[in-house]
Amino acid sequence: MPLSEDEQKILSQIEQQLHESDPGLANEVATTTVYTHTARNIKWAVLGFVIGLTVIILTLSMSFWLAFVGFGIMLASALYFEQNMRRLGKAGMNQLSNSIRSGDFRNRISGKNQARGRFRPEDPSN
């Protein structure tokens, strides 16, 4: 159901007030999607899987039990990855693939734009 003209006007006024009062929050809300958190979890699951594989490779000749711990890390990471892929769903996968194609994905997940903004020198005119 589309918004009426009055509702659209009120919504644009609220949005403008948000931009004026807290531009950082307005920017974060504009760039964050529903799928950003899940995509970040997927990244951590892949990293955990690689760490588990590394533990297996490095410790298999030394200790079977340490290699088994590495396998446990890999298994837990794979299950976490699968769980987050289900949360992401088809719509999220389409959005994620479009973000990856545009090169925007890495900046959103790592928060590089936010960090750059924090460490910029203050403008002396302010």
C-alpha positions in Angstrom: 0.0 0.0 0.0 1.6 3.3 -1.1 2.0 6.2 1.3 -0.2 9.2 1.0 1.3 12.6 0.2 1.1 13.7 3.8 2.8 10.5 5.0 5.5 11.0 2.4 6.0 14.6 3.5 6.3 13.6 7.1 8.7 10.8 6.3 10.9 13.1 4.3 10.9 15.7 7.2 11.9 13.0 9.7 14.7 11.8 7.3 16.0 15.4 6.9 16.0 15.9 10.6 18.0 12.7 11.1 20.5 13.8 8.5 20.9 17.2 10.3 21.0 15.9 13.9 23.1 12.7 13.4 24.7 12.4 10.0 26.8 9.4 11.0 23.7 7.4 12.0 21.9 8.4 8.8 24.9 7.3 6.7 25.1 4.0 8.6 21.4 3.3 8.2 21.6 4.2 4.5 24.5 1.8 3.9 23.6 -1.1 6.2 21.2 -3.8 4.9 19.3 -6.6 6.6 21.9 -9.0 5.2 25.1 -7.2 6.3 25.3 -9.0 9.7 24.7 -12.4 8.1 27.3 -11.8 5.5 29.8 -10.8 8.2 29.1 -14.1 10.0 29.7 -16.0 6.8 33.1 -14.3 6.5 33.9 -15.4 10.0 32.7 -19.0 9.3 35.0 -19.2 6.3 37.9 -17.9 8.3 37.2 -20.5 11.1 37.1 -23.3 8.5 40.5 -22.2 7.1 41.9 -22.0 10.7 40.6 -25.5 11.5 42.1 -26.9 8.3 45.4 -25.3 9.1 45.3 -26.8 12.6 44.7 -30.2 11.1 47.6 -29.9 8.6 50.0 -28.6 11.2 49.2 -31.0 14.1 48.3 -34.3 12.4 51.9 -35.6 12.5 52.2 -34.5 16.2 49.0 -35.4 17.9 45.8 -37.0 16.7 43.8 -35.2 19.4 45.0 -31.7 18.3 44.1 -32.6 14.7 40.7 -33.8 15.9 40.3 -30.3 17.6 41.0 -28.8 14.2 38.4 -31.0 12.6 35.9 -29.9 15.3 36.7 -26.3 14.4 36.1 -27.0 10.8 32.9 -28.8 11.4 31.5 -26.1 13.7 32.5 -23.4 11.1 30.8 -25.4 8.3 27.6 -25.7 10.3 27.7 -22.0 11.2 28.3 -21.2 7.5 25.3 -23.3 6.5 23.1 -21.8 9.1 23.9 -18.2 8.0 23.5 -19.2 4.3 19.9 -20.3 5.2 19.3 -17.0 7.0 20.6 -15.1 4.0 18.2 -16.8 1.6 17.8 -16.3 -2.1 17.1 -12.6 -1.9 20.1 -12.0 0.3 22.3 -14.0 -2.0 21.2 -11.9 -5.0 22.0 -8.7 -3.0 25.3 -10.1 -1.8 26.4 -11.1 -5.3 25.4 -7.6 -6.7 27.5 -6.0 -3.9 30.5 -8.2 -4.7 30.2 -7.4 -8.4 30.1 -3.7 -7.7 33.2 -3.9 -5.3 31.1 -2.5 -2.5 31.0 -5.7 -0.4 34.5 -5.6 1.0 34.0 -2.0 2.2 30.7 -2.8 3.9 31.9 -5.9 5.7 35.3 -4.6 6.8 34.0 -1.1 7.7 36.9 0.6 5.9 34.9 3.7 5.0 33.9 4.1 8.7 37.5 3.8 9.8 38.8 6.3 7.2 36.2 8.8 8.4 37.2 8.4 12.0 40.9 9.0 11.4 40.7 12.0 9.1 42.1 15.2 10.5 39.5 17.6 11.8 38.6 20.5 9.5 40.0 23.7 11.1 37.1 25.7 9.8 34.7 23.9 12.1 
